[in-house]
Amino acid sequence: MQHFVLEVRFFRQTQGNEPVRDWLATLDGSDKKAIGADIKTVQIGWPLGMPLVRKIRKDLWEIRVHLHRRIARILFTVIAREMILLHGFIKKSQALPRSDLSLAAARLSDVHQATKLH
C-alpha cells in the first residue's frame, strides 16, 4: 500500500470559525503537543489503521489520542489528498457519543456540499 502526505485543514463553518482549532486552543500545552503529533503521524503515513486510526463509516475516521489520564478523539475525512479535521473532543465513555458522531457527520455533509460547488 502506498503512503502519501496529506495536507491538513481545519473544517471552517460558514461564519469563518474553525471549531477544532478553537477546541485545541482550550487544551494545555502537553495535550496539544500529543494531539498534534498524532495528527502529523496520520498526515505523513496515510492510510493508517488501528490502533491510531479507526474507520467510523464511509468517509469518516477517528484519530485515537491517548493523553495523560484521558482520551481525545479527532474525527476527520480525507478528500483527494486533504485531511479535514471535523471535530475534536475528550472522550468520557467507552462508546463514541452519538452527539459527537452526529456533529462530525453534519460537518462532513457540509464539506461534501462545498466540494460539489467547486
ZALOPA-619143 format. One line per field, with one value per residue (C-alpha): residue number from 1; residue in three letters; x, y, z. Coordinates in nm, 4 decimals, always signed. Example, Ala and Ser with C-alpha at 12.3 -4.5 7.8 and 13.67 -1.06 7.14 Angstrom:
residues 2
n	[1/2]
res	[ALA/SER]
x	[+1.2300/+1.3670]
y	[-0.4500/-0.1060]
z	[+0.7800/+0.7140]
***
This chain:
residues 118
n	[1/2/3/4/5/6/7/8/9/10/11/12/13/14/15/16/17/18/19/20/21/22/23/24/25/26/27/28/29/30/31/32/33/34/35/36/37/38/39/40/41/42/43/44/45/46/47/48/49/50/51/52/53/54/55/56/57/58/59/60/61/62/63/64/65/66/67/68/69/70/71/72/73/74/75/76/77/78/79/80/81/82/83/84/85/86/87/88/89/90/91/92/93/94/95/96/97/98/99/100/101/102/103/104/105/106/107/108/109/110/111/112/113/114/115/116/117/118]
res	[MET/GLN/HIS/PHE/VAL/LEU/GLU/VAL/ARG/PHE/PHE/ARG/GLN/THR/GLN/GLY/ASN/GLU/PRO/VAL/ARG/ASP/TRP/LEU/ALA/THR/LEU/ASP/GLY/SER/ASP/LYS/LYS/ALA/ILE/GLY/ALA/ASP/ILE/LYS/THR/VAL/GLN/ILE/GLY/TRP/PRO/LEU/GLY/MET/PRO/LEU/VAL/ARG/LYS/ILE/ARG/LYS/ASP/LEU/TRP/GLU/ILE/ARG/VAL/HIS/LEU/HIS/ARG/ARG/ILE/ALA/ARG/ILE/LEU/PHE/THR/VAL/ILE/ALA/ARG/GLU/MET/ILE/LEU/LEU/HIS/GLY/PHE/ILE/LYS/LYS/SER/GLN/ALA/LEU/PRO/ARG/SER/ASP/LEU/SER/LEU/ALA/ALA/ALA/ARG/LEU/SER/ASP/VAL/HIS/GLN/ALA/THR/LYS/LEU/HIS]
x	[+0.0000/+0.1393/+0.1618/+0.1423/+0.1491/-0.1857/-0.2480/-0.4182/-0.7057/-0.9478/-1.3187/-1.4432/-1.8015/-1.9827/-1.9228/-1.5499/-1.4679/-1.2809/-1.4265/-1.1388/-0.8799/-1.0925/-1.1181/-0.7433/-0.6809/-0.8614/-0.6241/-0.2969/+0.0373/+0.1137/-0.2298/-0.1896/+0.1550/+0.0284/-0.2697/-0.0506/+0.1994/-0.0745/-0.2282/+0.1172/+0.1645/-0.1597/-0.0673/+0.2647/+0.1659/-0.1832/-0.3507/-0.3160/-0.5268/-0.5575/-0.4523/-0.4141/-0.6860/-1.0253/-1.2754/-1.6138/-1.8073/-1.7775/-1.5500/-1.5206/-1.2303/-1.1125/-0.7634/-0.7390/-0.5168/-0.4030/-0.3446/-0.2429/-0.5388/-0.7845/-0.8509/-0.9131/-1.0646/-1.0269/-1.2864/-1.1756/-1.2326/-0.9969/-1.0862/-0.8289/-0.5050/-0.6544/-0.7243/-1.0076/-1.0374/-1.4120/-1.4496/-1.2365/-1.3361/-1.2281/-1.3841/-1.5775/-1.7360/-1.6430/-1.8678/-1.8381/-2.1061/-2.3928/-2.3919/-2.0237/-2.0801/-2.3829/-2.1872/-1.8998/-2.1454/-2.3176/-1.9806/-1.8845/-2.2064/-2.1163/-1.7722/-1.9264/-2.1700/-1.8896/-1.6786/-1.9623/-1.9975/-1.6322]
y	[+0.0000/+0.3383/+0.6086/+0.9771/+1.3052/+1.4748/+1.8465/+1.9155/+2.1602/+2.2597/+2.2423/+2.6005/+2.6992/+2.9486/+3.2163/+3.1584/+2.9940/+2.6655/+2.4530/+2.2037/+2.4838/+2.6616/+2.3403/+2.2783/+2.6320/+2.5378/+2.2480/+2.2635/+2.2513/+1.8825/+1.7786/+1.9997/+1.8508/+1.4908/+1.5593/+1.7451/+1.4580/+1.2028/+1.4237/+1.4539/+1.0751/+1.0322/+1.3175/+1.1631/+0.7944/+0.7879/+0.5443/+0.4070/+0.1730/+0.0642/+0.1391/+0.5052/+0.5391/+0.3705/+0.3967/+0.5050/+0.4817/+0.5850/+0.8931/+0.9326/+0.8245/+0.8949/+0.9552/+0.7868/+1.0069/+0.8899/+1.1827/+1.1773/+1.0100/+1.0705/+1.0058/+1.2521/+1.1880/+1.3835/+1.2955/+1.3656/+1.2955/+1.2700/+1.4270/+1.3968/+1.4500/+1.6710/+1.5662/+1.7792/+1.7888/+1.7915/+1.7558/+1.7085/+1.6123/+1.4454/+1.1012/+1.0346/+0.6967/+0.3698/+0.4254/+0.7127/+0.9572/+0.9874/+1.3682/+1.3860/+1.1468/+1.3476/+1.6732/+1.5274/+1.3769/+1.7153/+1.8840/+1.6077/+1.6742/+2.0460/+1.9576/+1.7345/+2.0105/+2.2682/+2.0241/+1.9759/+2.3522/+2.3984]
z	[+0.0000/-0.0994/+0.1658/+0.0840/+0.2721/+0.3275/+0.3561/+0.6905/+0.7032/+0.9759/+0.8970/+0.8642/+0.9364/+0.7134/+0.9821/+0.9375/+1.2710/+1.2939/+1.5783/+1.6046/+1.6154/+1.8801/+2.0850/+2.0644/+2.1948/+2.5195/+2.5942/+2.7834/+2.6050/+2.6611/+2.5301/+2.2220/+2.1607/+2.1856/+1.9585/+1.7083/+1.6998/+1.6281/+1.3571/+1.1980/+1.2112/+1.0159/+0.7819/+0.6771/+0.6956/+0.5442/+0.5121/+0.8653/+1.0772/+1.4351/+1.6999/+1.5956/+1.3303/+1.3179/+1.0355/+1.1723/+0.8458/+0.4816/+0.4557/+0.8354/+1.0580/+1.4113/+1.5447/+1.8847/+2.1028/+2.4461/+2.6819/+3.0473/+3.2267/+2.9425/+2.5771/+2.2943/+1.9555/+1.6339/+1.3704/+1.0151/+0.6486/+0.3542/+0.0202/-0.2562/-0.0606/+0.2069/+0.5662/+0.7025/+1.0825/+1.1503/+1.5270/+1.8376/+2.1905/+2.5127/+2.5335/+2.8536/+2.7783/+2.6067/+2.3051/+2.0590/+2.1801/+1.9324/+1.9631/+1.8633/+1.5728/+1.4556/+1.4703/+1.2675/+1.0168/+0.9704/+0.9123/+0.6699/+0.4797/+0.4669/+0.3286/+0.0603/-0.0371/-0.0608/-0.2654/-0.5167/-0.5576/-0.6584]
***
